Amino acid sequence: MEGKISVIVLAHGDEKELIRCVDRILNQNYKDYELIVVSTYRNLELEEKANNNDLMTLYVKDVDKLENLRAYALNKADGDRVLFVEPNDFLIDEQSITTLNEVYTQKNADLLLNSFMTLRDGKFYFIGGEDEHILRDVFLFQQIEKVEFRKLGGALIKKNLLDEMDADDLVKSDQVLLNRLSWKAKNIIFSYQNKYVYDQVVGSKLPELDSGKESELYFSDTFKIVEQNKKNGYVNKIPEKISVAFCIDENLVEKIGTLIYSISENTSSFVNAYITYDNLSERSLARLAMLNKIIPTVDIRLLKVPEDQQERLSKISLKNTWLPITTYYRYVLADVLKDVDRIIYLDVDTLVLGDLTELWKIDLEGNFLGIARDPLIAGYATLAQEFVDKKNMYANAGVLLIDLKLFREHNMGNKLIDFTVNTVDYCRYGDQDVLNYYFIGAYKILDSEWNCGIKLVDDIAEEDVKIVHFFGPGKPWGNSIFALYLIYANGKILDMEHKYKLYQYKLLQLSDGLDDKVTAIVKLNSFEYSRTLDSVLLQTYQDIEVKVIDTSHDNRVKRKVRELQLYHPNLKYYESEGNVGVSRIINFIIKNAKKYIYFVESPYALESNTIYDLVKISIEHQADIISVKNNIFKLSEEQYYYYATRDDVVKDISEKDNLDSLNGCLVKKELFDKIGTLDFENSKSSIVTVLEKADKAMIKNSDYLVKVVD
């Protein structure tokens, strides 16, 4: 369909190639168009052309910025669509407007942008491609990545769309106006027809991305809602009782108890805790019900996410992410908790060390949510993440203070789901990226003490940390040797993990879950490799007591153990002066040990699931002794050397002399009861005796035991 097109050129009047621009427009073969030129200065040649051509109208307005001429030009335009051309640019041939209008009409567009040619050194440079539909939610991502989305020149726009713009938006930069147009456009098309030419020699400099704190580019209009809230004096009434929410699946049921217990220990008032989920086993539901009984100050309420919300959430692609669908449940908390107007959301890998009452009472000042900073890793952030960080800050979504009432009023749950579905390829960190993008200018910044992760722990005094967040590869329930020695190199975040274990221990005491089935004997011969002890204390296996034998003659080892005893009541220290003393201490420990005994010495360290898996193997195979092959981790190169085969093979070695020592072995206590006192000064002799008495000995192909070297 051919409609009238108003071609608008905004000029100062002295541009070098302005006449070329006008001539190319007047030479178009499109049947119904007009040319409107608005200039800040008189140009006699332009005036002559306007006087001699009925298609052209010239206006002169004395303003400082060309953007200030837009509203005036649009007011003069009669067309039902508008094509902007910059004064030093030009249309490639007489078919240009006709071709662009054909694409506009065939695609039913209301906003058509173009991949333009570049004229440089007498040559035209361009790229080809298929015309594509651009979702409004991804428009700013395109602006961040492509200059064509920042330049109004070459854009064919429905006139009614421009008429809907706020007056102040019409006088802003090209990219800001295009950004606002994208919110209202029903069909955005990016064309590769290459009918518009940018002259790199005489043309205006291509626009750099409008970034930084003063940037007016946004992914959504939530900032405008907040601006209006503040003007209207909007107040989110703070209920007296604190409400906290968690979003979990089967994998997190075992972990959530420690977090809830930490809330009860440190919060001065009663708390309603809402656990949202989809499918949980009867065993898991029973476990959560048990938590509700033993933690009296926290009222745990289980909420299954409704099927209609599950259906909407299921549209979010999980193809290229490690995140489960449950991470997106926080979007719909306002819809699931219809009678709750404010909530504190916590990721399960957090630990509350301060009074949540302080966080609860923070005034959100009309914002949708409160959120704390997440320092991006230099050189690893995406362009969009960097854009957000420069404009305001990039935030971590593991701790949120949410105005659920405001979420409901503006249907935020559904809007966030739709935005995520459309932008999932741009959101490396899933919901966290989405919340950062969608709520630019619409959240209150919380102090980092309310969400202190591993990259922030050095910046905050330990006593000031209110919520510690174990985001990243290291978790209190699953650390690698890499995390133990490198990510936690300074030790402060490692201290937080030990603190987590203390809360876990106390919860187990309440639930009668402590049985101490394993006694771990840890021999430390140097402070430099004393993280052997940390690797044992941070095992996922919980029924464990740890006995340290210090042969280092280094007071730092003793000091470290004393500090760790504050977090681990089942940790005991023994100091030895020599091999005879070591043998005597080991025999003493064995005499009073639990069902299983695990042996390890520095510089070896354990992966976090080592003892758990070895106990499981011992039970399954009815083995008296389980050993593992070891690997090497070289600190200087920050990498593993996998000398051990990594598989699930468990071999019977009862008839073989395959072991040199008990290091890395899990042994049944009853085996030592048969043997009696052993001479541990002679490592080879002691292991031979143990193997002789064992009915069944097994070895696991694994990387459970790692020798750490410089």
KEKETI-164238 format. One record per residue (C-alpha): x negated, y, z; chain. Coordinates in Angstrom, 2 decimals. Example, Ala and Ser with C-alpha at 12.3 -4.5 7.8 and 13.67 -1.06 7.14 Angstrom:
x,y,z,kefi
-12.30,-4.50,7.80,A
-13.67,-1.06,7.14,A
This chain:
x,y,z,kefi
0.00,0.00,0.00,A
-1.38,3.37,-0.99,A
-0.77,6.15,1.51,A
-2.14,9.62,1.68,A
-5.66,9.80,3.07,A
-7.09,12.92,4.67,A
-10.86,13.02,4.20,A
-12.42,15.24,6.88,A
-15.89,16.77,6.77,A
-17.03,18.76,9.81,A
-20.04,20.95,9.00,A
-22.13,23.89,10.07,A
-22.18,25.06,6.46,A
-25.92,24.99,5.93,A
-26.51,21.23,5.63,A
-28.93,20.42,2.81,A
-26.72,17.84,1.08,A
-23.28,19.21,1.97,A
-22.44,19.99,-1.67,A
-23.42,16.45,-2.71,A
-21.12,15.09,-0.02,A
-18.19,17.23,-1.20,A
-18.75,16.48,-4.89,A
-18.75,12.71,-4.26,A
-15.47,13.00,-2.38,A
-13.83,15.15,-5.05,A
-14.91,12.61,-7.68,A
-12.90,9.75,-6.12,A
-10.31,7.93,-8.27,A
-7.93,7.31,-5.36,A
-4.55,8.80,-6.27,A
-3.36,10.43,-3.07,A
-5.93,12.11,-0.87,A
-6.96,15.51,0.41,A
-10.32,16.90,1.48,A
-10.46,19.08,4.57,A
-13.76,20.79,5.29,A
-14.11,22.72,8.54,A
-17.32,24.70,8.86,A
-18.77,26.84,11.62,A
-20.31,29.25,9.07,A
-19.29,30.59,5.68,A
-20.73,28.93,2.58,A
-20.06,30.73,-0.72,A
-20.54,27.63,-2.85,A
-18.04,25.74,-0.70,A
-15.57,28.60,-0.94,A
-15.83,28.54,-4.73,A
-15.21,24.78,-4.84,A
-12.20,25.12,-2.56,A
-10.76,27.91,-4.70,A
-11.15,25.83,-7.87,A
-9.85,22.47,-6.57,A
-6.36,21.83,-5.21,A
-7.56,18.69,-3.38,A
-9.88,20.69,-1.13,A
-9.13,23.06,1.74,A
-11.87,24.96,3.56,A
-11.60,26.40,7.07,A
-14.21,28.37,8.99,A
-14.20,28.20,12.80,A
-16.85,29.71,15.06,A
-17.69,26.97,17.61,A
-20.91,25.58,19.08,A
-20.29,21.87,18.56,A
-18.86,20.11,15.53,A
-16.83,17.88,17.84,A
-14.81,20.95,18.78,A
-13.56,21.14,15.18,A
-11.94,17.68,15.20,A
-8.62,18.57,16.78,A
-8.29,21.58,14.49,A
-8.99,19.50,11.37,A
-6.60,16.74,12.44,A
-3.89,19.32,13.03,A
-4.29,20.39,9.40,A
-4.30,16.83,8.02,A
-1.21,15.58,6.13,A
-2.39,12.01,5.50,A
-1.19,8.95,7.39,A
-4.80,7.83,7.67,A
-8.06,9.73,8.08,A
-11.53,9.10,6.65,A
-14.46,10.92,8.27,A
-17.57,11.73,6.23,A
-20.65,13.43,7.67,A
-21.97,16.41,5.64,A
-25.33,14.88,4.67,A
-23.87,11.43,3.93,A
-21.93,10.44,0.83,A
-19.68,7.85,-0.80,A
-21.53,5.48,-3.12,A
-19.18,5.64,-6.13,A
-15.79,6.85,-7.31,A
-14.15,3.59,-6.15,A
-15.22,4.04,-2.52,A
-11.96,5.33,-1.02,A
-9.90,2.92,-3.13,A
-11.98,-0.06,-1.96,A
-11.90,0.95,1.71,A
-8.15,1.50,1.55,A
-7.64,-1.93,-0.03,A
-9.44,-3.57,2.89,A
-7.53,-1.39,5.36,A
-4.20,-2.37,3.77,A
-4.92,-6.06,3.18,A
-6.17,-6.54,6.74,A
-3.35,-4.44,8.19,A
-5.95,-2.39,10.03,A
-5.44,0.74,12.05,A
-9.18,1.23,12.67,A
-11.64,0.33,9.90,A
-15.40,0.65,10.48,A
-18.08,0.04,7.89,A
-21.51,-1.40,7.51,A
-23.13,1.51,5.73,A
-25.96,1.69,3.22,A
-29.12,3.54,4.23,A
-30.91,5.72,1.67,A
-34.63,5.84,2.37,A
-37.54,6.65,0.05,A
-35.22,6.58,-2.94,A
-34.00,3.05,-2.18,A
-30.72,1.74,-0.79,A
-30.86,-0.74,2.09,A
-27.80,-2.69,3.15,A
-26.60,-6.00,4.58,A
-23.77,-8.17,3.32,A
-21.19,-10.24,5.08,A
-17.53,-11.16,5.39,A
-15.13,-8.53,6.66,A
-14.32,-9.41,10.26,A
-11.67,-8.75,12.88,A
-13.07,-7.12,16.02,A
-11.28,-7.74,19.30,A
-10.77,-4.58,21.32,A
-12.35,-6.26,24.36,A
-15.65,-6.78,22.52,A
-15.77,-3.31,20.96,A
-18.18,-1.82,23.51,A
-20.43,-4.86,23.21,A
-20.58,-4.07,19.49,A
-21.30,-0.41,20.26,A
-24.18,-1.49,22.48,A
-25.65,-3.71,19.77,A
-24.78,-1.96,16.48,A
-25.14,1.68,15.49,A
-22.22,1.43,13.01,A
-19.86,1.30,16.00,A
-21.20,4.61,17.31,A
-20.81,6.66,14.12,A
-17.50,8.17,13.03,A
-18.72,8.70,9.47,A
-17.21,6.04,7.20,A
-14.39,5.20,9.62,A
-10.87,4.97,8.13,A
-8.38,5.50,10.96,A
-4.61,5.52,11.26,A
-3.56,9.13,11.88,A
-1.04,8.15,14.57,A
-3.85,6.50,16.50,A
-5.75,9.78,16.59,A
-2.59,11.65,17.56,A
-2.32,9.43,20.67,A
-5.74,10.47,21.93,A
-6.08,12.77,24.93,A
-7.16,16.25,23.87,A
-10.39,16.00,25.86,A
-11.33,12.72,24.12,A
-11.06,14.34,20.69,A
-13.94,16.70,21.46,A
-16.31,14.03,22.76,A
-19.11,12.29,20.87,A
-18.35,9.94,17.98,A
-19.03,6.84,20.03,A
-16.88,7.94,22.97,A
-13.96,8.76,20.66,A
-14.34,5.41,18.89,A
-14.49,3.71,22.29,A
-11.15,5.28,23.28,A
-9.60,4.50,19.89,A
-10.51,0.84,20.34,A
-8.33,0.64,23.47,A
-5.22,1.64,21.53,A
-5.98,0.04,18.16,A
-3.96,-3.06,17.34,A
-6.24,-4.31,14.57,A
-9.90,-3.32,14.27,A
-11.75,-4.38,11.12,A
-15.46,-4.19,10.41,A
-16.11,-4.15,6.66,A
-19.24,-5.02,4.68,A
-18.14,-3.23,1.48,A
-21.10,-0.80,1.81,A
-19.25,2.14,0.29,A
-20.61,4.70,2.73,A
-24.23,5.92,2.50,A
-26.32,7.30,5.34,A
-29.17,9.49,4.06,A
-32.01,8.80,6.48,A
-34.13,11.70,5.18,A
-31.70,14.60,5.51,A
-28.88,13.03,7.51,A
-28.25,13.49,11.20,A
-30.23,11.15,13.42,A
-28.36,7.91,14.01,A
-26.76,8.07,17.45,A
-28.56,6.36,20.30,A
-26.30,4.48,22.66,A
-24.64,6.85,25.12,A
-26.08,5.19,28.23,A
-27.09,6.23,31.72,A
-25.14,7.68,34.60,A
-23.42,10.32,32.43,A
-22.23,7.84,29.82,A
-18.52,7.99,29.06,A
-18.33,4.56,27.44,A
-16.17,1.98,29.20,A
-14.96,-1.57,28.61,A
-11.49,-0.80,30.01,A
-9.39,2.07,31.31,A
-9.56,0.98,34.97,A
-11.69,4.04,35.76,A
-8.80,6.28,34.68,A
-6.44,4.44,37.03,A
-8.87,5.04,39.89,A
-9.23,8.71,38.97,A
-5.45,9.04,39.12,A
-5.32,7.12,42.42,A
-7.72,9.63,43.95,A
-5.73,12.58,42.63,A
-2.53,11.11,44.04,A
-4.09,10.31,47.42,A
-3.48,6.56,47.04,A
-4.13,4.61,50.25,A
-4.47,0.85,50.62,A
-3.14,0.18,54.10,A
-5.54,-2.04,56.04,A
-3.75,-4.90,57.86,A
-4.79,-5.63,61.40,A
-5.62,-9.28,60.73,A
-8.51,-10.09,58.42,A
-7.84,-12.26,55.36,A
-10.65,-14.14,53.63,A
-10.46,-16.21,50.44,A
-12.57,-18.99,48.94,A
-12.24,-20.78,45.60,A
-13.44,-24.38,45.66,A
-13.44,-27.74,43.96,A
-14.34,-31.22,45.20,A
-18.07,-30.45,45.09,A
-17.80,-27.60,47.59,A
-15.61,-29.19,50.26,A
-18.65,-30.54,52.14,A
-20.27,-27.09,52.13,A
-17.47,-24.71,53.06,A
-17.31,-25.71,56.73,A
-20.63,-24.06,57.60,A
-19.50,-20.77,56.05,A
-16.16,-20.80,57.88,A
-17.91,-21.63,61.14,A
-20.30,-18.69,60.65,A
-17.28,-16.41,60.24,A
-15.78,-17.62,63.49,A
-19.08,-17.23,65.37,A
-19.68,-13.63,64.30,A
-16.28,-12.01,63.72,A
-14.65,-10.33,66.70,A
-11.05,-10.97,65.62,A
-8.86,-13.75,64.29,A
-9.08,-14.51,60.58,A
-6.75,-16.01,58.00,A
-8.81,-18.10,55.58,A
-7.19,-18.98,52.25,A
-8.77,-21.83,50.30,A
-7.61,-21.90,46.68,A
-8.11,-25.10,44.70,A
-6.67,-27.26,41.95,A
-7.37,-30.96,42.50,A
-8.77,-32.20,45.81,A
-8.87,-35.78,47.05,A
-6.93,-36.86,50.12,A
-10.26,-37.27,51.91,A
-11.21,-33.68,51.15,A
-7.83,-32.32,52.20,A
-8.16,-34.25,55.46,A
-11.64,-32.82,56.01,A
-10.34,-29.27,55.55,A
-7.48,-30.01,57.94,A
-10.06,-31.19,60.49,A
-11.93,-27.89,60.14,A
-8.73,-26.06,60.98,A
-8.52,-27.98,64.25,A
-12.09,-27.47,65.45,A
-12.47,-23.78,64.49,A
-9.70,-22.09,66.50,A
-10.29,-18.44,65.54,A
-9.92,-19.11,61.80,A
-6.53,-20.18,60.47,A
-7.29,-22.22,57.33,A
-4.54,-22.24,54.72,A
-4.75,-24.37,51.58,A
-3.30,-22.93,48.38,A
-3.11,-24.93,45.18,A
-3.39,-22.65,42.15,A
0.00,-22.76,40.35,A
0.24,-24.62,37.05,A
1.10,-21.50,35.06,A
-2.10,-19.83,36.26,A
-4.09,-23.01,35.64,A
-2.77,-23.07,32.09,A
-3.90,-19.48,31.50,A
-7.28,-20.08,33.13,A
-7.81,-23.20,31.01,A
-8.13,-20.96,27.94,A
-11.50,-19.74,29.25,A
-14.25,-21.64,27.46,A
-16.82,-23.37,29.68,A
-18.80,-24.60,26.68,A
-22.04,-22.70,27.23,A
-22.00,-22.22,30.99,A
-22.87,-24.15,34.14,A
-19.98,-22.48,35.98,A
-16.84,-24.43,36.94,A
-13.35,-23.09,36.22,A
-12.89,-22.50,39.96,A
-15.22,-19.49,39.79,A
-12.45,-17.67,37.91,A
-9.80,-18.35,40.56,A
-10.73,-15.05,42.20,A
-9.00,-13.32,39.27,A
-5.60,-14.62,40.35,A
-5.83,-14.20,44.13,A
-3.35,-11.31,43.94,A
-0.84,-13.57,42.18,A
-1.40,-16.58,44.44,A
-1.35,-14.52,47.67,A
1.76,-12.48,46.90,A
2.23,-11.28,50.50,A
-1.41,-10.32,51.08,A
-2.50,-6.80,50.07,A
-6.22,-6.95,50.90,A
-8.73,-9.80,50.89,A
-12.41,-10.48,51.44,A
-13.61,-12.98,48.86,A
-16.75,-15.04,49.62,A
-18.73,-17.48,47.50,A
-19.35,-20.75,49.34,A
-23.14,-20.26,49.14,A
-22.92,-17.34,51.58,A
-23.42,-17.26,55.34,A
-21.78,-14.63,57.54,A
-24.14,-13.17,60.15,A
-22.23,-9.98,60.99,A
-18.75,-8.99,62.10,A
-16.37,-9.08,59.12,A
-14.22,-6.52,60.91,A
-16.65,-3.83,59.75,A
-16.35,-4.91,56.11,A
-12.58,-5.26,56.42,A
-12.12,-1.67,57.55,A
-14.06,-0.07,54.68,A
-11.91,2.42,52.75,A
-11.88,1.48,49.07,A
-10.85,5.06,48.19,A
-8.44,4.03,45.44,A
-10.87,1.59,43.77,A
-9.82,-1.91,42.79,A
-12.59,-3.58,44.76,A
-15.77,-3.18,46.76,A
-18.93,-4.90,45.54,A
-22.67,-4.81,46.29,A
-25.72,-4.46,44.06,A
-27.45,-7.31,42.25,A
-30.99,-6.41,41.14,A
-31.41,-7.61,37.58,A
-34.54,-9.53,36.64,A
-36.69,-7.32,34.41,A
-36.91,-8.63,30.88,A
-34.13,-11.15,31.40,A
-31.02,-8.98,31.47,A
-28.75,-8.71,28.44,A
-28.23,-5.34,26.74,A
-24.74,-5.12,28.24,A
-26.02,-5.87,31.75,A
-28.69,-3.19,31.35,A
-26.04,-0.74,30.13,A
-23.95,-1.34,33.26,A
-26.98,-1.10,35.53,A
-28.08,2.24,34.05,A
-24.59,3.70,34.18,A
-23.69,2.74,37.72,A
-25.23,-0.47,38.99,A
-25.07,-4.15,38.17,A
-23.27,-5.94,40.98,A
-23.11,-9.43,42.46,A
-19.63,-10.96,42.61,A
-20.30,-13.35,45.51,A
-18.83,-10.95,48.08,A
-15.79,-8.85,47.17,A
-13.41,-6.63,49.09,A
-10.29,-6.57,46.88,A
-7.17,-4.40,46.86,A
-4.70,-7.14,45.91,A
-1.79,-4.70,45.90,A
-3.49,-2.62,43.22,A
-4.35,-5.80,41.30,A
-0.68,-6.81,41.25,A
0.58,-3.35,40.28,A
-1.62,-3.34,37.18,A
-1.37,-7.06,36.29,A
-5.13,-7.40,36.71,A
-5.15,-11.19,36.98,A
-3.81,-11.69,33.47,A
-5.88,-8.83,32.06,A
-9.10,-10.31,33.46,A
-8.27,-13.74,32.06,A
-7.58,-12.27,28.61,A
-10.77,-10.20,28.74,A
-12.80,-13.27,29.73,A
-11.30,-15.41,26.96,A
-12.23,-12.74,24.42,A
-15.71,-11.91,25.73,A
-17.00,-15.21,27.08,A
-19.87,-15.26,24.56,A
-21.14,-11.95,25.95,A
-20.89,-12.93,29.62,A
-23.94,-14.94,30.65,A
-22.90,-14.95,34.30,A
-19.22,-15.61,33.74,A
-16.86,-13.87,36.14,A
-19.67,-11.75,37.58,A
-20.37,-10.15,34.21,A
-16.65,-9.71,33.59,A
-16.09,-7.86,36.87,A
-19.12,-5.66,36.20,A
-17.92,-4.75,32.72,A
-14.20,-4.42,33.33,A
-14.43,-2.36,36.51,A
-17.12,0.17,35.60,A
-16.16,3.31,37.50,A
-13.43,1.43,39.35,A
-15.25,-0.16,42.28,A
-16.72,1.08,45.54,A
-20.36,0.24,46.12,A
-20.90,-1.76,49.29,A
-24.16,-1.68,51.22,A
-26.45,-4.57,50.27,A
-26.37,-5.81,53.86,A
-22.93,-7.25,52.97,A
-24.35,-9.34,50.14,A
-28.05,-9.90,50.72,A
-29.53,-12.30,48.19,A
-33.05,-13.60,47.72,A
-34.07,-10.57,45.65,A
-32.94,-8.12,48.34,A
-33.99,-9.80,51.56,A
-37.32,-7.95,51.67,A
-35.54,-4.58,51.52,A
-33.33,-5.15,54.57,A
-34.33,-5.77,58.16,A
-33.29,-9.28,59.18,A
-31.14,-8.00,62.03,A
-29.21,-5.77,59.60,A
-28.16,-8.56,57.24,A
-24.39,-9.09,57.62,A
-23.91,-11.67,54.85,A
-26.74,-13.64,53.29,A
-26.12,-15.02,49.81,A
-28.11,-17.98,48.53,A
-27.54,-17.26,44.85,A
-29.91,-18.66,42.27,A
-31.61,-22.05,42.11,A
-32.27,-22.43,45.84,A
-29.34,-23.51,48.03,A
-29.31,-24.56,51.70,A
-27.98,-27.90,50.51,A
-30.24,-28.41,47.50,A
-33.74,-26.95,47.18,A
-36.49,-27.91,44.79,A
-40.20,-27.85,45.52,A
-40.38,-24.95,43.05,A
-37.94,-22.94,45.19,A
-39.61,-23.96,48.43,A
-43.09,-22.78,47.47,A
-42.51,-20.05,44.89,A
-39.04,-18.49,45.10,A
-39.32,-18.43,48.89,A
-42.98,-17.49,48.90,A
-42.59,-14.74,51.50,A
-40.67,-16.96,53.90,A
-37.86,-14.54,54.83,A
-35.17,-16.17,52.72,A
-36.47,-19.53,53.92,A
-35.80,-18.35,57.47,A
-32.23,-17.64,56.38,A
-31.93,-21.22,55.14,A
-33.07,-22.50,58.52,A
-30.49,-20.24,60.13,A
-27.89,-21.82,57.84,A
-28.96,-25.24,59.13,A
-28.38,-24.09,62.71,A
-24.77,-23.19,61.92,A
-24.41,-26.50,60.13,A
-25.78,-28.33,63.18,A
-23.41,-26.54,65.56,A
-20.44,-27.37,63.34,A
-21.46,-31.03,63.29,A
-21.57,-30.99,67.08,A
-17.99,-29.70,67.16,A
-16.83,-32.37,64.73,A
-18.70,-35.22,66.41,A
-20.54,-35.65,63.12,A
-24.03,-35.95,64.61,A
-25.40,-39.44,64.80,A
-29.14,-38.91,64.22,A
-29.54,-42.06,62.17,A
-32.98,-41.02,60.92,A
-36.13,-40.06,62.80,A
-38.53,-38.19,60.53,A
-42.19,-38.24,61.56,A
-44.00,-35.29,59.96,A
-47.78,-35.06,60.24,A
-49.20,-31.59,59.53,A
-52.95,-31.22,58.99,A
-52.98,-27.61,57.74,A
-50.92,-24.45,57.96,A
-51.27,-23.83,54.20,A
-49.17,-26.91,53.45,A
-46.87,-26.70,56.46,A
-43.84,-26.35,54.20,A
-43.84,-30.12,54.27,A
-41.92,-29.54,57.49,A
-39.50,-27.10,55.84,A
-38.75,-29.65,53.14,A
-37.76,-32.19,55.81,A
-35.70,-29.77,57.89,A
-33.78,-28.61,54.80,A
-32.73,-32.09,53.69,A
-29.14,-32.57,52.61,A
-29.01,-35.55,54.96,A
-27.70,-34.18,58.25,A
-28.03,-37.03,60.76,A
-31.72,-36.49,61.34,A
-34.17,-35.70,64.13,A
-37.65,-34.43,63.29,A
-40.87,-35.13,65.17,A
-43.92,-33.05,64.21,A
-47.43,-34.27,64.88,A
-49.88,-31.37,64.58,A
-53.45,-32.37,63.67,A
-54.39,-28.98,62.18,A
-56.02,-27.31,65.22,A
-54.40,-24.13,63.88,A
-52.25,-22.10,66.26,A
-50.19,-20.88,63.30,A
-48.72,-24.36,62.91,A
-47.68,-24.48,66.55,A
-46.21,-20.98,66.27,A
-44.26,-21.94,63.16,A
-42.79,-25.03,64.81,A
-41.79,-23.03,67.90,A
-39.99,-20.53,65.66,A
-38.22,-23.28,63.75,A
-37.07,-24.89,66.98,A
-34.80,-21.87,67.44,A
-32.81,-23.12,64.45,A
-33.32,-26.88,64.77,A
-32.50,-28.29,68.23,A
-33.54,-31.76,67.04,A
-37.09,-30.66,66.23,A
-39.85,-31.76,68.61,A
-43.56,-30.87,68.58,A
-46.57,-33.09,69.42,A
-50.18,-31.94,69.29,A
-52.99,-34.43,68.65,A
-56.73,-34.15,69.16,A
-57.73,-37.07,66.93,A
-56.74,-40.31,65.18,A
-56.36,-42.25,68.45,A
-54.00,-39.62,69.70,A
-52.02,-39.72,66.45,A
-51.58,-43.49,66.64,A
-50.45,-43.27,70.25,A
-47.92,-40.51,69.44,A
-46.50,-42.37,66.43,A
-46.01,-45.56,68.47,A
-44.30,-43.52,71.20,A
-41.96,-41.87,68.68,A
-41.14,-45.20,67.03,A
-40.26,-46.75,70.37,A
-37.55,-44.12,70.91,A
-36.56,-43.65,67.27,A
-33.16,-43.95,65.61,A
-31.94,-46.53,63.10,A
-34.33,-45.43,60.33,A
-37.78,-43.87,60.45,A
-39.14,-41.70,57.64,A
-42.85,-40.90,57.33,A
-44.37,-37.92,55.53,A
-47.52,-35.84,55.88,A
-48.89,-32.65,54.35,A
-49.59,-31.68,51.60,A
-46.60,-33.74,50.43,A
-43.08,-32.31,50.33,A
-39.62,-33.71,49.69,A
-36.91,-32.85,47.22,A
-33.78,-31.97,49.16,A
-31.88,-35.22,48.58,A
-34.77,-37.60,49.30,A
-33.74,-38.99,52.70,A
-30.04,-39.08,51.77,A
-30.73,-41.22,48.71,A
-33.23,-43.50,50.44,A
-30.78,-44.29,53.26,A
-28.13,-45.02,50.64,A
-30.50,-47.36,48.77,A
-31.48,-49.15,51.98,A
-27.84,-49.84,52.77,A
-26.95,-50.94,49.22,A
-29.96,-53.30,48.87,A
-30.22,-54.36,52.52,A
-33.87,-53.33,52.40,A
-36.13,-53.03,55.45,A
-38.46,-50.56,53.75,A
-37.96,-48.16,50.84,A
-40.87,-46.37,49.23,A
-41.11,-43.92,46.35,A
-43.67,-43.02,43.75,A
-45.00,-39.51,44.01,A
-45.55,-36.65,41.58,A
-47.81,-33.60,41.72,A
-46.79,-29.95,41.79,A
-49.63,-27.55,40.97,A
-49.07,-24.17,42.61,A
-51.57,-22.29,40.45,A
-49.78,-23.39,37.28,A
-46.28,-23.42,38.79,A
-45.43,-26.73,37.20,A
-44.93,-30.44,37.88,A
-47.07,-33.29,36.66,A
-44.69,-36.23,36.35,A
-46.79,-39.25,37.03,A
-43.79,-41.09,38.42,A
-41.09,-42.43,36.14,A
-37.89,-40.45,36.62,A
-35.02,-42.95,36.48,A
-32.64,-44.86,38.72,A
-34.67,-48.07,38.81,A
-35.16,-49.67,42.23,A
-37.74,-52.49,42.24,A
-38.31,-55.26,44.77,A
-41.96,-55.24,45.92,A
-41.63,-57.73,48.75,A
-44.18,-60.11,47.21,A
-46.67,-57.44,46.16,A
-49.33,-55.38,47.88,A
-48.15,-52.14,46.28,A
-48.36,-49.62,49.12,A
-51.40,-47.85,50.54,A
-49.65,-46.09,53.44,A
-46.31,-45.38,55.04,A
-46.31,-41.84,53.64,A
-42.99,-41.33,51.84,A
-41.47,-44.55,53.22,A
-38.13,-45.05,54.95,A
-38.33,-48.02,57.36,A
-35.71,-49.68,59.52,A
-36.44,-49.24,63.22,A
-35.70,-52.92,63.90,A
-38.70,-53.85,61.76,A
-41.04,-52.04,64.17,A
-39.25,-53.66,67.10,A
-40.39,-57.02,65.70,A
-43.96,-55.83,65.17,A
-44.61,-53.95,68.39,A
-47.51,-51.50,68.71,A
-49.44,-50.72,65.52,A
-52.89,-49.27,64.92,A
-52.05,-46.24,62.76,A
-55.73,-45.27,62.68,A
-56.05,-47.94,59.99,A
-53.46,-46.88,57.43,A
-53.95,-49.88,55.13,A
-53.76,-52.37,57.98,A
-50.55,-50.90,59.36,A
-48.74,-50.95,56.00,A
-49.85,-54.55,55.36,A
-48.42,-55.59,58.72,A
-45.13,-53.80,58.04,A
-44.79,-55.41,54.59,A
-45.53,-58.87,56.03,A
-42.69,-58.54,58.54,A
-40.20,-57.06,56.06,A
-37.61,-59.39,54.57,A
-37.10,-57.00,51.68,A
-39.16,-54.05,50.46,A
-38.12,-51.79,47.58,A
-39.65,-48.95,45.61,A
-37.68,-46.22,43.83,A
-38.85,-44.65,40.58,A
-38.30,-40.98,41.33,A
-39.82,-37.59,41.97,A
-38.54,-37.51,45.56,A
-42.04,-37.22,47.03,A
-44.25,-34.47,45.63,A
-47.88,-33.78,46.38,A
-48.46,-30.03,46.41,A
-51.91,-28.88,45.32,A
-53.57,-25.58,44.48,A
